Amino acid sequence: MEELSQEELKALQVRVRRDHPGGEQELVIFRRQYLQKLDLKHITFPSRELLQIYDIQRWIHSFICSPPADEYHPKSDHDILNELVKRIEEAVSDAEEPDIYDPLVEFAAELCIQQRRPLTEAAQCDVWVSYECPGPADMLDNSRRIKLLEKPQLLAAIGCTGYRTWQAALALANKIATEWLPEEKLKGKRVLELGAGTGLLSLLCAKEGDAQLVVGTDGALDAIERLKLADYVNGLCGLKKSTYGVYWWGESFEGTVVGEALDDGRPFDFVIASDVVSSISDPVLLLVLISQQTYDPPSLPSLVKTFSMLLAINPATVIVVSATYRNQNTFDDFIRVCGESCSDLTFCSCIDTSVPDEYNLATEVIELEITPVKEQQSFFNVNTEKIMMVTITSGQKGSA
């Protein structure tokens, strides 16, 4: 079994671009969807004409065969490979010189004979999930890939923070990648993420945003340890551009990773957070998630207190919160805790924010557009719920 050499890859790319307009885009989209571990129903397969090409099959095998077949693969891998082999067999039957890359078929067969794990057990299995930044399709470019250790079959479990990248993070990642990065908004800036979870946003800002420093925080120590592993795997360890640590909303920064970053006298330019003001409408899921700070409405005052503390240090800080709009009451609670309106928010007097009386917030609330998954290019979001983005900045009382 030989992998394609760099020369063969370049020749294949030239052939695809010459003979199959739009074909490279099809192939790269398929790679991105597979590596993000989407379910079969959300996968867009390459055309029959592309699947007929022997070297295309070799190229697909190069990213599908990792990890090896004897290691754990989620159900989506099994389903996608079965469908892929079926499509290849149908495609080559029409070819003048039918040829199938046997190692790809053999790999799919090895997965088929694996005993499927019960759902409860599979949900706890770790899998490397990769996210590729959107941009021009390039079969040869793997440099803009972010790898995270996740539990992609996890639906909900007590203490599951940091084990899966949820919808609001994907939506904000897409906005950062398509709007902030091209505009170089993060270049040379300092970024703080609250409730980082898997750390997709922190890693994206550190790896692609050319930020001067990114600090990722979470209330769960295990999430921080996984974040540090992801930092190493993605080649950021040792660059001194990113650091991670436990921080609980509303607490003093002193003695925390946040305080350490502030010790040099330079504040944060951006604060980002996702799914920190969400709630669950399903009462069963609510019961198992209620122990998590992220989904606990009573924690909102603590979150807002942290915002106020950061803005007191630097009124120029921009805070961006992305939230899945699962429950209107919880989102309204967030707005209520911040203040009385969406256009001019003043902190509730019940919260000790240590902010001057004349200090208040200006906010903008917009709904992030989520296109159908078949039209998405990267950071695929299969969720149909609304994603709201709240931008919070400092303001003056009486200002527009």
N, C-alpha and C positions, 0 to 999 in steps of 0.2 A: 504494500500500500504506500504510494508515493504522493506527498502533498505537491500541489502546484508550485513550481519555482517562481521567483519574482519575474523572470522573463516570460514564463508561460502566462502568468497573471496579467502582465501588461499586454501581451498579444491577445488574450481573451477579452480584455477590456476594449481594445481597439476594434475587435471583431463585433462585439455587442453594440458599440456605439455606431459602427458603420452599417451593420446589417439589420439592427433591431432598434429603431428610434424609440426612445422611452423605455427600452429594456433594462438599462442599468438602474433606472429608478425603481422598476418592479422588483428587481433582485435585492436592492438595498432595503426597500420597505419590508420585504419578506424577512430579511436577516434581522432587521430591527424588531419586528413583531415577534419572531421566534425567540430572540435573546431576552426580550422583556417578559417572556412566558405568558403570552396571551392565550386564551382558550381557542380551540379550533374554529369556533364560529366567528371569531374576529380576525382570522388570518386571511390575507390576500396572497394567493399563490401566483408565482410567475406563469406566464403563458405557456401553452403547449410547445410553441416554437422554441422557446428558451429551454424548457425542460428536456427537449430532444438532444441538446448539445452535451456531449460527454463531459467536456471540461467544466460546463456549468454544474453538472452533477458533482464533480470533484470539488468545485468551489463551495457548494452547499455543504458537502460532507465536512469540509475544513472547520466550519463553526458549529455544526450539529453534533459532531462526535466528541465534544468536550462538555461534561466529563465522560469518561469511558462508560460503556453500556453496563458494566457490572456495578457502577455506583448508582445512587438514587437519582431517578428522573421523575419529575411531576407528571401527573396524568396528561397534561397538555402536550408534553413531548411525545408520549405514546400516540396520542390521537393525531397529531400533526404529521408524524413520520409515516404512519399508516396511510394517511390520505396522500402524502407526498409521493410515496412509492407507487401507489395506485395511479396517480396522475402521470408519473414518469412512464410507467408501463403502457398506459394508453397513448401517451405522446410518441414513444419510440415505435409503436406499432405502425404509425403512419410515415415513419422516416424511411428514406431510401437505404440508409445503412444503419439499421437499428443497433444501438449499443447502450448497455446499462452499466453504470459504475458499481460493480458488485459489492465493494466495501460499504456503500451506502445502504444497499438492500440488506446486507448481512447485519449491519448495525440495527436497522429497524427490526429485523427478525429476533435479534438478541433481546431487545427491549420487550418484544411481544411475549417471550417466554418467562420474563420476570414475573414473579407473583406480585399482584397489586396489593398494596398495603391498605388496611382499613382507613377510612377518611379521617378518623380521629388521630391515628398514628401519622398519616401522611401530612396532616396539617402542622405537625411539629417538626417536619423535616426541613433542614436548611438547604437552600439552592442558591447558586450564584445567578443573580438577575442583572442583566446589562441594559443600560439606557444609552442610546446614541443621540448626540445633539443633532437637531435638524440642520440642514444645509444641503449644498449640491450633492447629488448622489455620486458616490465614489466607491467602487467595489474594492479598491486597494487600501482605503483609508480606515484604519481602526483606532486612530489616535484620539478621537473625540468620544470615547466610550467610557462610561462610569459603571463600575461593577460593585454590586452590593450583595451582601449575604442576607437573604430574606427567607421567609416562610410563605411562598406565594399561594398556598392552598389554605392559609389561615383566614377564617372569616371573622371570628371574634372570640377572644378568650381573656380572662383576667390577666392583667399585666402584659398585654401583647404589644405595648408600645415599642417601637424600634424593630419590629419583626417584618413589617410590610409597608411599602410605600403606598399611601392612600391617595384618593382622587384630588384633593385640594393641593397636595404637594406637586402632583403631576401638572396640574393646571398652572401653578405659579412657576414651575420649572420651565414650562413652555413659553410663558411670558418673558421670563428672564433671558432665555436662549434666543428668542426671536425679536425682542425689543431692546432689552437692556444691554446685551452683549454687543450687538452691532453698533449701538450708540456709545459704547465704552463707558457706560455709567458706573461700572464697578472698578475701573482701572485705578489702582493706587488707593482705593478706599478701604475702610474697615467695616466688616459686616458681622453682625451678631444674629445667630438663629436661636430662637426659643422653641422648645419642644421639638428638637431636631428629628427624633425618631430614627429612621434608617440613615438620615443625613444626606439625602439626595441634593437638597438645596445648598447645603454647606459645601459639599464636594463640587457641585457645579460652579459655585462662585469662586472657589479656590482654584479649580483646575482650568476653567474656561474664562473666568471673568477678570483674570489678572489683578485680583484684589490684593491689597497690601497685607491684610490679615483677615482671616475668617475664624470666628469663635462659634463652635457648635455646642449647644447645651441641651440637656434633657434631665428630667427628674429621676430617670431609671439608670442605675449604674451599669446594668447589662447592655443597655442601648449605647452608652458611651464606650464600653469596651468593643462593641461591634463596629462603632464608628471609627475607632482607632485602627481596627483591622482594615476597614475599607480605605482609610487614609493611606495605609501602607500599600495595599494591593493596587491602588490607583496612582502610585508613584509620587505621592505628596509628602511622605514621611522624610524628614530631614531638610525640607525646603523652608521650614519656619514660616509658612504661609497660613497654617491652620493649626488649631488647638481645640481640645474638647474637654468638657467636664460637667459634673452634676451641678445644676442650679435649680432651686425651687422658686417659683414666682412669688414676688412680694417680699422676699428676704433681702437682707443687706448684701451688697456685692463684695464686701470685705471678706477675704479668705476664700473666694471662689475664683474660677477661671475667668469670670467676667471682671472681677476686681483686678486680677493680675494684668489683664489686657489694658485696663484703664490706668494702671500705675505709671505708665510712661507719659501721662498727661494728654494723650490724644484720644478723643471720644470716638464712638461709633458713628459712621455716616449713614448706615442702613441697618435696620432691624427687620428681620423677616420671620414669619411664623405661618404654619399651615395646620388646619384642622384643630386649632386651639380654642375655637368658640363654637364647635359643632356639638350637636346632640343627636340622639337616636329616637326616632318616633316609634320603633318597635319595642314594646315593653320588655320582651324577653332579652333582646340585645342590650337594652338599657341596664338590666339587672347585672349582667356580666361585665359591663363596661363602667359601671358607676364608680368603681374604685380608682379609675384612671383620672389623673388631673385634667387631661385633655377634654374629657367628656363630662366633667362635673361642673354644672352651672355655678355652684357656690364658689368655685375657684376663680371666676371671672374678676372679682374685685382685686385679687392678688395679681392677676395678669395685668390689669389696668394700672395697678400701683407700680409694677415694674416699668411699664411704658412711661409713667410720669417721672420716675426716678431717672430714666435715661434721657428724657427730654429736658429735665432740669439741669443735667450735666451739659447737654449740648442741644439748644433749641433748634439747631439746623438738622438734627437727625430726622430721617424719614423712616417711618414704620409702615410695613406692608403686611397685612394679614389676609391669608386666603382661607376661606371656610366653605365647607360643603353645607349647603342650605337644606339640612335634613329636617330641621324643626324651627319653625318661625319664632316660637316663644324664646328659644335659646338665643337666637340671633338678636331678637329684640332686647333680651336681657343684657346682651353685650353693649348694645347702643345705650340702653338705660343706665347701665353702670358707668359708662363713659360720660354720660351727660343727658341732656334733655332733647337734643335734636341731632340730625346727621350733618347739618351744615355748620354748627357752631357748638362744640361739645365742651362742657366744663366738668371737671372731676367732681364726683359726689363728695359732699362734705364729710361723709362718714368714713372716708378713706384718708389715712394719714399719709399724704404723698410728699410732704415737705416741699411743696411747690408754692411760690408766692400767690397771693390772692388774685393778682391781675393776670395770672397765667391760665390759658385755656387751650383747647385743641381745635384744629380745623381738620375735618375729615372728608374724604370722598369715598362713596360706596358705589361700586359698579358690579355688574354681572359679567364674569368672564365667559366669552363665547366658547362653547365646546362643540366643535363640528362632529358629524358622524365619523365613527372610527375609521371607516374606509377612506375618508378624505384627509385623515391626519398623517403627518409625515414622521413624527417622533413623539416621545413621551406620551404614548397612546393612552387615552382616557376613555374607558368603555362605560363610564358612569353616565347615567341620564339625569342625575340630580343637578340642580343649579349650583354653580360655584360663585361665591361672592368674594370680591376683593375690596378690602378697606384700607385706604391709605391715610395714615394719621401723621399730621405735622403740628408743630406748635403754632399758636395764634395769639391774638390779643383780644381782650374783651371789647365788643363793639365793632370789631372788624368784620368785613363782608365775608 
